[in-house]
Amino acid sequence: MMRRILLLLAAAPAGCARIEVPAEVAPIATAVAARYSVRTDLMAIGDLGAPPKWNAPGVPPLRGVRLGGQSPDPEFVKQLKPKVGKAILDPQADLTAAQKADLARLLDATFGSPAAPTVRAASAGDAAKIKLDEQFTEGRPAGKTAKEATADAVAEAAAAAAALGLDTAALARGGLLYRRWCAECHGPTGAGDGIHAVFAGPMPRDYRRGVFKFVTAFPPGVARKGELGKPRKDDLCRTIRDGLPGSMMPAFAHLTAAEVDDLASYVIHLSVRGEAEFDWIAKVIQITKDPGETDPDYSAALGEQILAQRVLIALGNWGRADANVIPVPPENTPAQADRLASAARGFRLFAGTCASCHQDYGRTQQLKFDVWGTVVQPRNLTLGVYRGGRRGEDLYARVYAGIYASTMPDSKAKAGPMESDRPDGVWDVVHFLQALADPRERMLLQQFDAGVKLD
């Protein structure tokens, strides 16, 4: 059987040439020769307005735009089609054949194939060879030269890849697990377009934007481009192990800790690949269709620089996320009266900052577009069902960091000092949310504070 597979691979046309499997992972990466496909679907990059309604199951709004007159949702086509070329990019139409070929070649060289996945970030030597510092002349940290910014990015990316377990052996093992348990919903490139995705109602997570909803990471200070919405590897492991309550994402509690870790590494691999691809497409379309005064003409060498830079930046952002866990202070509510007093304060904070989106505590439908261009709705908080977990520390992370991908803002400013002897503002809101979803706690809270009106 193996001989037949190898003969078929050897006879494959040049466009689908076999990518060599590293010797240390060859025994566990057999019989998979397909390349990752290059992105052709529409990409949301700007304000899409407000959704006119929920989309038909299995047909996200941007897919409906692609279908045109065959879409089951003509309302979305009417609203979004005029935004194509502005807030929506079309790589299928806006990239030249040469640019598409360059992108496919660069992605293959950097990320390998499903049989031999890898993350080949530029080394110092690579950066010098392709003059990568030319891509760091703008937007670099204050006081840094382009060469210094490039060197920092190379070092950060290498450290992140090592810390996140993105070595070829782990990625090959994770790839096998992904194809067995995940690809049927999330698709071979992590696009959320697997064969079972159509039946899942809301589309499975599309990893290719490099952002996730339920994270316990938040960058200190002012976030750099691409930092927000990055999870820690532990966040991915928990989602794989426990699933997402209230969604179609099941728990994979039967996997060992080592298997979950390998699977999370592979998801990061797909996400870094997708994010670098997304940013490359957006940049190349911009300099081709609407170049600025300082933008150079596109060339294959420029395309190589752009992708190398985006890979370094994406990996650096993943590394910073993994190192910056949200600090969760103690609840500091030793007695029920302390907890009710905290919840009452949280009620007032909620009314001033959260109620505009969670109208009637989320019972009023208020549709929004998320960063993927899919339709979402602020959570109905009276139900007490939270996909990212309902423990106090889970809710603390949601309130503290927000949910960047769904446009929910952060409330980091309400966090208090770790050494305080009373709950901070974030814990106040969390205690209110927990009381809101419990009929007995709701009754006690309203009896405790006559100013709290929940019904």
C-alpha positions in Angstrom: 0.0 0.0 0.0 2.8 2.5 1.0 4.6 1.7 -2.3 1.5 2.5 -4.3 1.0 5.8 -2.5 4.7 6.8 -3.0 4.4 6.0 -6.7 1.3 8.1 -7.1 3.0 11.0 -5.3 6.1 10.7 -7.5 3.9 10.8 -10.6 2.0 13.9 -9.4 2.1 17.0 -11.7 4.5 19.8 -10.7 1.7 22.0 -9.4 1.0 19.4 -6.7 4.5 18.2 -6.1 5.2 16.1 -3.1 6.6 18.0 -0.1 9.3 16.0 1.6 8.3 14.7 5.1 11.0 15.2 7.7 12.6 11.9 8.7 11.6 12.2 12.3 7.9 12.4 11.5 7.7 10.3 8.3 6.1 7.3 10.1 3.2 9.4 11.3 2.6 11.5 8.3 1.9 9.0 5.5 -0.5 9.1 2.7 -1.4 12.9 2.8 0.0 14.7 -0.2 -2.6 17.5 -0.7 -1.4 21.1 -0.5 -3.3 23.7 1.6 -5.5 25.7 -0.7 -5.0 29.4 -1.2 -7.8 31.7 0.0 -10.3 32.7 -2.6 -13.4 33.6 -0.4 -14.4 37.2 0.4 -12.6 39.0 3.2 -14.3 41.5 5.6 -11.8 44.3 6.5 -14.1 47.2 7.4 -17.5 48.3 8.7 -20.3 46.2 7.2 -23.1 48.1 8.9 -25.8 46.3 10.8 -27.2 42.9 9.7 -30.7 43.1 8.3 -31.6 39.7 9.8 -30.1 36.3 10.7 -28.6 34.6 7.7 -29.8 31.2 6.4 -28.1 28.2 8.0 -24.9 27.2 6.3 -24.8 30.4 4.2 -22.8 33.1 6.0 -23.4 36.6 4.6 -20.2 36.8 2.5 -20.8 33.4 1.0 -24.3 34.7 0.1 -22.7 37.7 -1.7 -20.6 35.3 -3.7 -23.7 33.3 -4.6 -25.4 36.5 -5.8 -28.9 35.8 -7.3 -28.7 32.2 -6.0 -28.4 33.4 -2.4 -31.2 32.5 0.0 -30.6 35.9 1.6 -31.0 38.6 -1.0 -31.1 41.2 1.7 -27.4 40.5 2.5 -26.5 40.6 -1.2 -28.2 44.0 -1.6 -26.4 45.5 1.5 -23.0 44.0 1.1 -22.3 43.7 -2.6 -21.7 47.5 -2.9 -19.0 47.1 -0.2 -16.9 44.7 -2.2 -13.7 46.4 -3.1 -14.0 48.7 0.0 -14.9 47.0 3.3 -14.8 43.6 1.6 -11.9 42.3 -0.5 -12.2 39.7 -3.2 -8.8 37.9 -3.6 -10.2 35.8 -6.4 -10.9 38.9 -8.6 -8.4 41.4 -7.3 -5.1 39.4 -7.3 -3.4 38.8 -10.6 -2.5 35.3 -11.7 1.2 36.0 -10.9 0.4 37.3 -7.4 -1.7 34.2 -6.7 1.1 32.0 -7.8 3.6 33.9 -5.6 1.3 33.6 -2.6 0.9 29.8 -3.1 4.6 29.3 -3.4 5.4 31.4 -0.3 2.8 29.7 1.8 4.0 26.3 0.8 7.6 27.2 1.6 6.6 28.7 5.0 3.9 26.3 6.2 4.5 23.1 4.3 1.6 20.8 3.6 -1.0 18.8 5.7 1.4 15.9 5.5 4.4 17.9 6.6 3.2 21.0 8.4 5.7 23.5 9.6 6.2 27.2 10.6 9.4 28.5 9.0 9.8 32.0 10.3 12.6 34.1 8.8 15.9 33.8 10.5 18.4 36.7 10.8 20.2 35.4 7.7 16.9 35.1 5.8 16.0 38.7 6.9 19.3 40.1 5.6 19.0 38.1 2.3 15.6 39.5 1.4 16.2 42.9 2.9 13.3 42.5 5.3 14.1 45.6 7.2 12.5 47.5 4.3 9.2 46.3 5.7 10.0 47.7 9.2 10.6 51.3 8.2 7.1 52.3 9.4 5.2 51.5 12.5 8.2 50.3 14.4 8.6 51.0 18.2 9.9 54.5 19.0 13.7 54.7 19.2 14.2 51.6 17.1 15.9 51.5 13.7 14.4 49.3 11.0 17.2 46.8 11.4 16.7 46.7 15.2 12.9 46.3 14.8 13.6 43.4 12.3 16.0 41.7 14.7 13.5 42.0 17.5 10.8 40.5 15.4 13.0 37.6 14.4 13.9 36.9 18.0 10.4 37.2 19.3 9.0 34.9 16.6 11.6 32.2 17.3 10.9 32.3 21.0 7.2 32.1 20.4 7.5 29.2 18.1 9.5 27.3 20.7 7.2 28.2 23.6 4.1 27.2 21.7 5.4 23.9 20.5 5.4 24.6 16.8 8.1 22.0 16.0 7.6 19.7 13.0 7.0 16.5 15.0 4.3 18.1 17.2 2.6 19.7 14.1 2.6 16.3 12.3 1.0 14.6 15.2 -1.4 17.4 15.7 -2.3 17.3 12.0 -3.3 13.7 12.2 -5.5 14.4 15.1 -7.0 17.4 13.4 -7.9 15.5 10.3 -9.5 12.8 12.4 -11.5 14.9 14.8 -11.7 18.5 13.6 -11.5 18.9 9.8 -15.0 17.7 9.1 -16.3 20.9 10.7 -13.3 23.4 10.6 -12.1 22.4 7.2 -8.6 21.5 6.0 -7.2 25.1 6.3 -9.2 26.0 9.4 -11.6 28.1 7.4 -14.7 26.8 9.2 -15.9 25.2 5.9 -15.8 21.5 6.6 -18.3 19.1 5.2 -20.4 19.2 8.4 -20.2 22.9 8.8 -23.4 23.5 6.8 -25.4 21.4 9.3 -24.0 23.2 12.4 -26.0 26.4 12.2 -23.5 29.0 13.2 -20.3 28.4 11.3 -17.4 26.7 13.2 -14.6 29.0 14.1 -12.5 30.3 11.2 -8.9 30.3 12.5 -7.6 32.3 9.6 -8.1 35.8 11.1 -5.8 34.9 14.0 -8.4 35.9 16.6 -10.6 33.9 18.9 -13.4 34.8 21.2 -12.8 33.1 24.5 -9.3 34.1 25.7 -7.5 34.7 29.0 -4.8 36.9 27.5 -4.7 40.6 27.3 -1.7 42.7 26.2 -0.4 45.3 28.7 -0.5 48.9 27.7 -1.6 49.9 24.2 -2.2 46.9 22.0 -0.2 46.6 18.8 -1.8 45.6 15.6 -2.9 41.9 15.7 -2.5 41.5 19.5 -6.1 41.7 20.5 -8.1 38.5 20.4 -5.1 36.2 20.6 -5.6 33.3 23.0 -3.0 31.6 25.2 -2.3 28.0 24.2 -4.0 26.9 27.4 -7.2 28.6 26.2 -7.1 26.4 23.0 -6.4 23.3 25.1 -9.3 24.0 27.3 -11.7 24.6 24.4 -10.6 21.3 22.8 -10.9 19.4 26.1 -14.1 20.9 27.4 -15.9 22.1 24.2 -18.0 25.3 24.1 -21.3 25.0 26.1 -24.3 26.2 24.0 -22.6 25.7 20.7 -21.9 22.8 18.3 -18.3 22.5 19.5 -18.1 19.2 21.5 -15.8 18.2 24.3 -12.9 15.9 23.4 -12.3 14.7 26.9 -11.1 11.3 25.7 -7.9 12.8 24.3 -4.8 12.7 26.4 -3.1 15.9 27.6 -0.3 15.3 25.1 -2.8 14.9 22.2 -4.6 18.1 23.2 -1.4 20.0 23.3 -0.4 18.7 19.8 -3.8 19.5 18.5 -3.6 23.1 19.9 -0.2 23.5 18.2 -1.7 22.5 14.9 -4.5 25.0 15.3 -2.0 27.7 16.0 -0.1 26.6 12.8 -3.3 27.0 10.8 -4.1 30.3 12.4 -0.7 31.9 11.8 -0.8 30.7 8.2 -4.3 32.1 7.7 -3.5 35.4 9.4 -0.3 35.9 7.3 -2.2 35.0 4.2 -5.0 37.4 5.0 -2.7 40.3 5.7 -0.6 39.5 2.6 -3.7 39.6 0.4 -5.0 42.8 2.0 -1.6 44.6 1.6 -1.0 43.4 -2.0 -4.5 44.4 -3.1 -4.0 47.8 -1.5 -0.6 48.6 -3.2 -1.9 47.3 -6.5 -5.4 48.9 -6.5 -4.8 52.0 -4.3 -1.1 52.6 -3.8 0.1 55.4 -1.5 2.8 57.8 -2.4 5.5 55.7 -0.8 4.2 52.3 -1.8 6.5 50.4 -4.3 5.2 48.5 -7.3 4.4 44.9 -6.6 7.1 42.3 -7.3 7.8 38.8 -6.3 10.6 40.0 -4.0 8.2 42.5 -2.3 5.6 39.7 -1.9 8.3 37.6 -0.1 9.1 40.5 2.2 5.5 41.1 3.1 4.7 37.5 3.9 7.9 37.1 6.0 7.1 40.2 8.0 3.5 39.1 8.6 4.6 35.7 9.8 7.1 37.3 12.3 4.5 39.7 13.6 1.8 37.1 14.0 4.1 34.7 15.9 5.3 37.6 18.1 1.7 38.4 19.0 1.0 34.8 19.8 4.0 34.7 22.1 3.0 37.9 23.9 -0.5 36.6 24.4 0.8 33.3 25.9 2.9 35.3 28.3 0.2 37.8 29.4 -2.5 36.1 31.3 -5.3 38.2 32.7 -4.6 38.9 36.4 -7.7 37.7 38.3 -7.7 39.0 41.9 -9.5 37.2 44.8 -13.3 37.7 44.9 -13.2 39.1 48.4 -16.8 38.2 49.3 -16.5 36.2 52.5 -20.2 36.6 53.4 -23.4 36.6 51.4 -24.0 40.3 52.2 -20.6 41.1 50.7 -21.5 39.3 47.5 -24.9 40.9 47.3 -23.4 44.4 47.8 -20.9 43.6 45.1 -23.7 42.5 42.7 -25.6 45.6 43.4 -22.6 47.8 42.5 -22.2 45.6 39.4 -25.9 46.2 38.5 -25.1 50.0 38.3 -21.9 49.5 36.4 -23.8 47.2 33.9 -26.5 49.8 33.4 -23.9 52.5 32.6 -21.6 50.5 30.3 -23.1 47.2 29.1 -26.9 47.7 28.7 -26.6 49.6 25.4 -25.7 46.3 23.7 -27.2 43.8 26.1 -30.6 45.5 26.0 -33.1 44.1 28.5 -30.1 42.0 29.7 -29.7 40.5 26.2 -33.3 39.4 25.7 -33.8 42.0 23.0 -32.3 41.0 19.7 -29.6 43.3 18.5 -27.7 41.8 15.6 -24.1 42.7 14.8 -21.4 41.7 12.3 -18.2 40.2 13.9 -14.7 40.4 12.4 -15.4 37.5 10.1 -18.4 39.1 8.6 -20.8 36.7 10.3 -23.9 37.6 12.3 -23.8 37.5 16.1 -26.0 38.7 18.9 -25.0 39.9 22.4 -25.5 37.2 24.9 -28.8 36.7 26.7 -27.4 37.0 30.2 -30.5 35.8 31.9 -29.9 32.3 30.7 -26.5 31.8 32.3 -25.1 29.9 29.3 -21.6 31.1 28.5 -19.6 29.4 25.8 -16.3 30.4 27.3 -17.3 29.0 30.7 -19.5 30.1 33.6 -17.0 30.0 36.4 -16.3 33.3 38.1 -12.8 33.5 36.6 -14.2 32.8 33.2 -16.6 35.6 33.4 -14.0 37.9 34.8 -11.8 37.3 31.7 -14.7 38.0 29.4 -15.6 41.3 31.2 -11.9 42.3 31.6 -10.8 41.7 28.0 -14.0 41.9 26.2 -14.6 39.7 23.1 -12.6 41.5 20.4 -13.9 39.4 17.6 -17.5 40.1 18.4 -16.9 43.9 19.0 -17.6 43.5 22.8 -15.2 46.2 24.4 -12.9 45.5 27.3 -13.5 46.7 30.8 -9.9 46.6 32.0 -10.2 50.1 33.5 -12.6 48.7 36.0 -10.1 46.2 37.4 -8.8 47.2 40.8 -5.5 46.4 42.7 -4.8 42.8 43.5 -4.3 43.6 47.2 -7.7 45.3 47.7 -9.9 43.8 50.4 -13.1 44.2 48.4 -14.1 43.1 44.9 -13.0 45.3 42.0 -15.4 46.7 39.4 -15.0 43.6 37.1 -15.8 41.3 40.0 -18.9 43.5 40.8 -20.2 43.0 37.2 -19.4 39.2 37.4 -21.3 38.9 40.7 -24.2 40.7 39.1 -24.2 38.4 36.1 -24.2 35.4 38.3 -27.1 36.7 40.3 -29.0 37.7 37.2 -29.1 34.1 35.9 -30.2 32.5 39.2 -33.9 33.1 40.2 -33.1 32.8 43.9 -30.1 35.2 43.7 -32.2 37.6 41.6 -34.8 37.7 44.3 -32.3 38.1 47.1 -30.5 40.9 45.2 -33.7 42.9 44.7 -34.6 42.4 48.4 -31.1 43.5 49.4 -31.1 46.7 47.3 -34.5 48.3 46.3 -32.8 50.2 43.5 -32.0 47.0 41.6 -34.8 46.3 39.1 -34.4 43.2 37.0 -37.9 42.3 35.8 
